[in-house]
């Protein structure tokens, strides 16, 4: 028994030394690991928070980046893989969510830049419409993978082909980090400002 305990302790120490130890951050009852790995890239949790619609908790969101960023400009300009994870806290009509996202992109971009993204935004809206609804606890992620594009996964399953336009991921990220974010408090939390 002492030998087994010694072996387990040694294995734990090796994992810690290898940097594989992940911490958990809980936001709105949802646990987010820090760090995570996305397609071979190690990303750290930049911040996480709750999206409110009126007084109702709608979903939690977490932003993962290669290194910490304290401003939207830093996060948007940072090279490398990135992820925005979202977990529903209540039942959400997916078609409505897709429309909100399109409106959020439009609110945070110049008209000419927005018009170039319309085909991708229509495809994204359709993708969410096809899902119908997200139940409490359901999740989706938006990943930027250099050389591949933007991948939207729902409940861990990639949805269709990657969005190839390099500006597509940043356009989506501006929904939360742009000059007219979906939720100002959530923007602050995603940028690591928990005050």
C-alpha positions as CSV (number, residue, x, y, z in Angstrom):
1,X,0.0,0.0,0.0
2,X,2.9,2.4,0.8
3,X,4.5,1.5,-2.5
4,X,1.2,2.4,-4.4
5,X,0.9,5.7,-2.6
6,X,4.5,6.5,-3.4
7,X,4.0,5.7,-7.0
8,X,0.8,7.8,-7.2
9,X,2.6,10.8,-5.5
10,X,5.5,10.5,-7.9
11,X,3.2,10.3,-10.9
12,X,1.4,13.4,-9.7
13,X,4.7,15.3,-9.2
14,X,5.7,14.3,-12.8
15,X,2.5,15.7,-14.2
16,X,2.9,18.9,-12.3
17,X,6.5,19.2,-13.5
18,X,5.5,18.6,-17.1
19,X,3.1,21.6,-16.8
20,X,0.0,19.4,-17.5
21,X,-1.8,20.5,-14.3
22,X,-5.0,22.3,-15.1
23,X,-6.8,24.6,-12.8
24,X,-10.6,25.0,-12.9
25,X,-12.4,28.3,-12.8
26,X,-16.2,28.2,-12.1
27,X,-18.4,31.0,-13.6
28,X,-22.2,30.9,-13.3
29,X,-21.9,27.2,-12.2
30,X,-19.9,26.3,-15.3
31,X,-16.4,24.9,-14.9
32,X,-13.7,26.1,-17.3
33,X,-10.2,24.5,-17.4
34,X,-7.1,26.6,-17.5
35,X,-5.0,25.9,-19.6
36,X,-6.6,24.0,-22.5
37,X,-5.2,22.6,-25.7
38,X,-6.7,23.4,-29.1
39,X,-5.3,21.5,-32.0
40,X,-1.9,21.2,-30.4
41,X,-1.8,24.8,-29.1
42,X,-1.7,25.5,-25.4
43,X,-4.2,28.3,-24.6
44,X,-4.7,30.0,-21.2
45,X,-8.0,31.4,-19.9
46,X,-7.9,35.1,-20.4
47,X,-11.3,35.7,-18.6
48,X,-14.8,34.4,-18.3
49,X,-18.2,35.8,-17.3
50,X,-22.0,35.6,-17.6
51,X,-24.1,37.1,-20.4
52,X,-27.3,38.7,-19.0
53,X,-30.3,39.5,-21.1
54,X,-32.4,41.9,-19.0
55,X,-32.0,40.3,-15.6
56,X,-31.8,36.7,-16.8
57,X,-28.6,34.7,-17.0
58,X,-28.4,33.7,-20.6
59,X,-25.0,31.9,-21.0
60,X,-21.4,31.9,-19.8
61,X,-18.5,32.7,-22.1
62,X,-14.7,32.2,-21.7
63,X,-11.9,33.6,-23.8
64,X,-8.8,31.5,-24.4
65,X,-5.6,33.1,-25.9
66,X,-1.9,32.0,-26.3
67,X,-1.1,34.6,-23.5
68,X,-3.0,37.1,-21.4
69,X,-4.4,40.2,-23.0
70,X,-5.8,43.2,-21.1
71,X,-7.5,45.0,-24.0
72,X,-9.7,44.1,-27.0
73,X,-7.0,45.4,-29.4
74,X,-4.4,43.1,-27.9
75,X,-6.7,40.1,-28.0
76,X,-7.8,40.8,-31.6
77,X,-4.2,41.4,-32.9
78,X,-2.6,38.4,-31.1
79,X,-1.3,35.7,-33.4
80,X,-1.9,32.1,-32.9
81,X,-4.9,29.9,-32.0
82,X,-7.8,31.3,-30.0
83,X,-11.1,30.0,-28.6
84,X,-14.3,31.5,-27.3
85,X,-16.4,28.9,-25.4
86,X,-20.0,29.5,-24.6
87,X,-22.3,27.4,-22.3
88,X,-26.0,27.9,-22.2
89,X,-27.6,28.6,-18.8
90,X,-31.1,28.5,-20.0
91,X,-32.9,27.2,-23.2
92,X,-31.8,29.3,-26.1
93,X,-33.5,29.4,-29.5
94,X,-30.5,28.8,-31.8
95,X,-32.0,30.7,-34.8
96,X,-32.4,33.7,-32.6
97,X,-28.8,33.4,-31.4
98,X,-27.5,33.3,-35.0
99,X,-29.5,36.5,-35.7
100,X,-28.1,38.2,-32.6
101,X,-24.6,37.3,-33.6
102,X,-25.1,38.7,-37.1
103,X,-26.4,41.9,-35.6
104,X,-23.5,42.0,-33.1
105,X,-21.0,41.7,-36.0
106,X,-22.8,44.4,-37.9
107,X,-22.9,46.8,-34.9
108,X,-19.1,46.5,-34.5
109,X,-17.8,46.8,-38.1
110,X,-17.7,49.3,-40.9
111,X,-20.4,48.6,-43.5
112,X,-17.9,47.8,-46.3
113,X,-16.0,45.3,-44.2
114,X,-19.3,43.8,-43.0
115,X,-20.6,43.3,-46.5
116,X,-17.6,41.1,-47.4
117,X,-18.5,38.8,-44.5
118,X,-22.2,38.4,-45.4
119,X,-21.9,35.0,-47.1
120,X,-20.1,33.6,-44.1
121,X,-22.5,35.2,-41.6
122,X,-25.5,33.7,-43.6
123,X,-23.9,30.3,-43.4
124,X,-23.3,30.7,-39.7
125,X,-26.9,31.8,-39.1
126,X,-28.1,28.7,-41.0
127,X,-25.8,26.5,-39.0
128,X,-27.4,27.7,-35.7
129,X,-30.9,27.6,-37.2
130,X,-30.4,23.9,-38.1
131,X,-29.6,23.1,-34.4
132,X,-33.0,24.6,-33.3
133,X,-32.1,25.1,-29.6
134,X,-29.5,24.9,-27.0
135,X,-30.6,23.4,-23.6
136,X,-29.0,24.5,-20.3
137,X,-25.5,23.0,-20.2
138,X,-25.1,22.7,-24.0
139,X,-22.0,24.4,-25.3
140,X,-20.5,25.7,-28.4
141,X,-17.0,27.0,-29.2
142,X,-15.6,29.3,-31.9
143,X,-12.0,28.5,-32.6
144,X,-9.4,30.3,-34.7
145,X,-6.9,27.8,-36.1
146,X,-4.1,29.4,-38.1
147,X,-3.8,27.9,-41.6
148,X,-7.3,26.3,-41.2
149,X,-9.8,29.1,-40.4
150,X,-12.6,29.6,-37.9
151,X,-14.3,26.4,-36.7
152,X,-17.6,26.5,-34.9
153,X,-18.3,23.4,-32.8
154,X,-21.6,22.7,-31.1
155,X,-21.6,20.1,-28.2
156,X,-18.0,19.3,-29.2
157,X,-18.9,18.5,-32.9
158,X,-17.4,20.8,-35.7
159,X,-20.2,22.2,-37.8
160,X,-19.5,22.1,-41.5
161,X,-16.3,23.4,-43.2
162,X,-14.1,26.0,-41.6
163,X,-14.7,29.7,-42.4
164,X,-11.6,30.5,-44.4
165,X,-11.7,34.4,-44.2
166,X,-9.0,35.4,-41.7
167,X,-11.2,38.4,-40.5
168,X,-14.2,36.2,-39.8
169,X,-13.0,35.1,-36.3
170,X,-12.2,38.6,-35.2
171,X,-15.5,39.8,-36.6
172,X,-17.2,37.3,-34.3
173,X,-15.0,38.1,-31.4
174,X,-16.0,41.8,-31.7
175,X,-19.6,40.7,-30.7
176,X,-18.2,40.5,-27.2
177,X,-15.1,42.7,-27.3
178,X,-16.0,45.4,-29.9
179,X,-17.0,49.0,-29.2
180,X,-20.6,48.0,-28.9
181,X,-20.4,44.6,-27.1
182,X,-23.3,42.4,-26.4
183,X,-22.7,42.9,-22.6
184,X,-20.3,45.5,-21.2
185,X,-19.7,43.6,-18.0
186,X,-19.0,40.4,-19.9
187,X,-16.5,42.2,-22.1
188,X,-14.6,43.3,-18.9
189,X,-14.6,39.8,-17.6
190,X,-13.4,38.3,-20.8
191,X,-10.5,40.8,-20.7
192,X,-9.6,39.5,-17.2
193,X,-11.1,42.5,-15.3
194,X,-13.2,40.9,-12.6
195,X,-14.0,44.2,-10.7
